[in-house]
């Protein structure tokens, strides 16, 4: 353990709130906001820094440099090389798991055994489906809250899009097209979770094309939903540009989710200027542009606090089962690509399937044990 009387917590978070500890002190835990221009996405530590419901008390990482950087940035003195030692010593109520994916199951299970009340786990839940199943099952058996950081579930405009769809503004949905890049196991799982959030349960997936990028393939495909329509998934190469958009066509309208959810365009039916017997989709003056700059992860922690206090929803907006379902789609897409673009029913029976890992120099912290 490293400690110093000079490195104390900020006074705003001392002595109040749920005792919160981090396992893994790298990019997602500590310094993501350094990469983001508009403040939309921030690290977990930044998300709870000004939230009085949480008290950042400790952290663990095998990398001494990460521990030093975390200590200096967030004024946390209780830092450990071993996650198990930290959990035994500090007994946190909330554990944020930001370690590399291959350590998620081990670290989540350690937090559960240590008696925490809630776990906020970076996506994906684990490397393999059976490991993710074990984490979710253990949390359910111990009545521990498990939130998965598919951040877009807390983004205001994505919630507005869902409300428009649930209200029937487009009529019966006929089709959708979704664009993503950044790997099926990375940004792909964010997209698949978001599509479930918007459209409900997925029943099957078929790969259509793929190319490899840094070990995590960008795969295009077709995702079928229980609601009776499908979504074409179009993979793009983020080395050219970042592109994350969804276009939804209904019998009575169209919704374009633009600029990674920062803007929504709504289209309605109007008489065709060309054909007397037809109607066309025309862009409406109603336009939704995000003006709430509250980072989505901060909203997620506010929701978690309300659940812990017994005054919020019954479960997080993205719970463990949601994280597993996104993994199922990603693994199904890869399985289809390996088997000649075969149609794969969901959820998968093969629970040993593993997500790929995209190794980025600024995205991977040292393994935490």
N, C-alpha and C positions, 0 to 999 in steps of 0.2 A: 504494500500500500504506500502511496505517496501522499504526504500531507504537509501543510505549512500554514501557520496562523495568518499569513499574509494573503492567502488565497481562500477567501470566504465567499459565500453566496451573496448575490445582490440582495440588498435589504428588502426589496419588494417581494422576494420569494423565501424569506427566512421565517421559519416557525409556523407557516400556514400552508394549507393545501395538502394534496395527496403526495406522499413521498415518492418521487419518481427517479428511477435509475436507468441508465442506458447500457446496453451491451453492444459494443461496436461504436467507435467514436469517429468514424470517417465522414464521408461526403454527406450522406443523408442525415446523419445524426447532428452534424455540426456546421457545415459550411456550404450547403447547396446554394444559399442566397447569393454567394459570391459570383455564381455563374448566371444568375437570372436578372435580366435588365429591368423588367416591369414589376417585380415584387410579387408575381403571382404564386410562385413556389418558393418555399423556404425550408430550412432544416427543421428537424424535430425540436432541437434546443431553442431555435428562434421562435418556434410556434408557441412554446410554453413559457418563454422568457417573461412576458408581461401578463400571463394568465395567473391570477391569484389562487386559482383552484389547484395549482400544481406547485410543488416544491422540488426543484432539481437538486438532488442530494448526492448522486454518485454516478460513476461510470467505470466501464471495464473494457480494456483492449490490450492485446498482447504487444502492440506496437508502442514503444515508449514515446516516439515522436508524436503519435496521435494523442496519447494521454497528455503530453505537455501542451500540445496545441489546444486541446479541449479545456484544460485547466486555465490557460491564459485567456482564452476567448470567453469562457462562461463563468470564471471564478469559482470553479468546483474543486474542492481539495480532496475529497474522498475518491481517489482513483486507484484502480486495481488492475493487475495483469490478468487475474483469474476471475471470470464471471461467477464461478461457484463461491469463491471467497467473498466477493462483493455481496452476493445474495445472502450468504450466511451472516455477514457482519452488519449490513445495512437494513435488511428486512424491508425492502421497498414495497409499497402498495401497488404501484404501477411500474411495469417494466417495458421499456421501449427496445425492441430487438432490431438493430441496424447492422448486424454482423453480415458477412458474406452469406449468400443463400444456403450454401452447403452446411452451415452451422445453425440454421434457423431452428430445425427440429430439436437439436440438442439444447440450445439456449432457451427455447420456449418451454421445454419439459423441465429444465432446471428451475426456471422461474415459477412454474406451476408447483413443483415440489417444495419450493421455498415459501409458498403460501401467499403469493401476490393476489391481488383482487382483479387486476386487469393487465392485459398484454396488448401493446400496440406494435404490430409486427410489420416490417417492410415487406412489400410484395416481392416475389411470390411467397406463399406460406412456407414452402420448403422446396428442395430440389426435385423430389419425386412425389408422385401422387400418394403413394402409401404412407410416406412420411407426413405429408400434409393431413391425411386422414387421421393419423395418430395424434397430431397436435390438436386438431379440432375435437376429436373424441375425448382427449384428456381434459380439455377446457370445459366441455359439456359435463363430464362426470364430476368435476370439482366446482361447477357453477362459476367459472372464471370468465370474465368478459374478454373476448378476443376481437380486436379490430385489425383490419388489413389495409395498408395504405395504397389503395387504388383511389388516389386523391380526387379524381374528377367527380366522384359521388358527392363531394361536399362543395363543388364549384357552383355558384348561383345560377349561371346560364344553362348548365347541363340540367339542373333541377327544373328550370323554367321550361326547357325543351321537353322533359318528361311530363310535366304538368299539361303542356299543350297537347301532347299525344294522348294522355289519359282522358283529357276533356273532349277528345274526338274532333279537334280542330281540322284535322286532315281527312276525316272520314275513315273508311276502312283502308289500312295500310296495304299497299300493293307491292312495294319493293323498297330497297335501300342500298346505297353504295357507301362504303366506308374506306377512307384512305389512311394509311399509317406507314411508318418506317421506323427503323431502329431495332429490328429483331423481334421475332415472334415471342420469345421468352421475356423480352424487356417491354418495349412500348406496346407490343402485340397484346400482352395480358391486360394492360390498361384498356385497350380498345375493346377486347372481348368482354371484360367486366362492364364497361360502359354500355355496350350493346345489350347485355342482359338487363341492366338498369333501365334502359329505355324501352325494350321490347319484350321482356320476359324470358322464359326458359328457352334454351336452344336444344334442338333434338338431334341434329346431325351436322357434320362438316365435311367438306370435300376440298382437297387442295387442287389448285388450277395451275399454278406456276410458282417458281421460287428461284432465288439466287442467294448465295452465301455471303455473309458480311461479318467479319471478325468472329466467326464461330457460331453466331446466332443467326439462323436463316430468316430472311424476309420472304414470307410465303403469301401468295395470293390464294383466295379460295372462295367458297360459297357456304354460308352459314344458314341453316334452316331453323326456323322458330316454331314453337308449338302454336303460336297464333295464326299460322297458316301462310306465312310469306318468308322470303329469304333476303339475305343481305350479301351482296358481292363485296368481298374484302380485297382491296387493291393495295399491294405492297409497293412502296417507293424507296428509293435509295437516299437516306438522309445525308450522304456525303455530297449530294447535289443541293438539297434543301430540306427543311423540316415541313412536313405536311400532315396534318391530323384533322380531317374533316369528315362529316357525315351528311349525306343527302337522302332525305326520306320523301317518298312519293305516295300520296294517298289518293283515294277516289275524289276527294273534294279539296285537296290542297297539297302543298309541298313545304317542307321545312329544310333549310340549309343551315347546318351547324358549322360556322366558319371560324377561322383563326383560333383553333384549339378551344372552341367554346366561348371565346370572348365576344362573339357576335352571332345573332340568329336572324336569318331572313325568312319571312313568311310569305307564301304565295297562295292566292285564292283563284277560284274559277271566274272567268270573264268570257263574254262572247268572243269567238274568234273573229279577227278582222278579215280573215281570208275565206272562211267557209261558214255559210249561213247555218249549217246544221251542227256545228261543233263548238265546243268550249275549249279554252286554253288556260294554262296556269300563268298567272300574271303576278309579278312581285307587288306586294301590298305596302302601303306606307308604314305599316306597323313593323318596327325594327327594334330588336333587343340588343343593346350593347352594354357590356358589363361596366357598371360605374362603381360597384362595390369592390374596392381593392383589397379587402380583407383576404389574406392568403387562405386557400382552402384547407391547409393542414391546421391552421389555427381554429377554423370552424370545426374541424374534426375533433380536436381536443376539447373544445367547449361542449360538444355533444357528449364526449366520453365523460366529462365531469358531471353532466346532468344525469347520465345513466348511473354513475357511481353514487350520486346523491339521491337516487330514487325518484327523480322528478322528470326524467327524460323518456325517450323511447325505450322499448323493451330490449333492443339490440342496436349495435352500431349500424350506420348506413351501409358500411361494407364489413360484414361479419366473416367468420371463418369459412362458412359454407359458400359464401360468394367468392372468396379467394380460391377455393378448390374448384369451383365451376369454371372460373377463368383459366385455371391451369388445365382443366379437362379439354377445353376448346383448343388451347395452344398445343397440347400434346396430341390431340386428335388430328389437328392440321398437319403436324409433322409425321404422324403415323400414316395418314392418307398419302402424303408426298412420298414416303418410303415404299408404299404398296401400290404404286401405279395409279395414284389419284383415286383410290377407292373411297366410296362413301362410308364414313365412320359414324356410327351411332353414339350418342352421348347420354349419360356419362360413360366413360371407358370402363370396360371390364379389366383391362390390363393396368393394374394399379402400380406396376413397377416402372411405368414410363417416366422419363426424366426430362426436365426443361434444360435447354442449353443456357450457357452463361456467356454474356458478352463482356469481355475483359477490356475495360477502359482504364487508362492510367489514373485518371482523376475520379473514377467512380468506384474503385475497389479498395477497401481498407484491409488491413491485415486481419487474418482469421482470429477470432476471439474464442477462447476456450475457458 
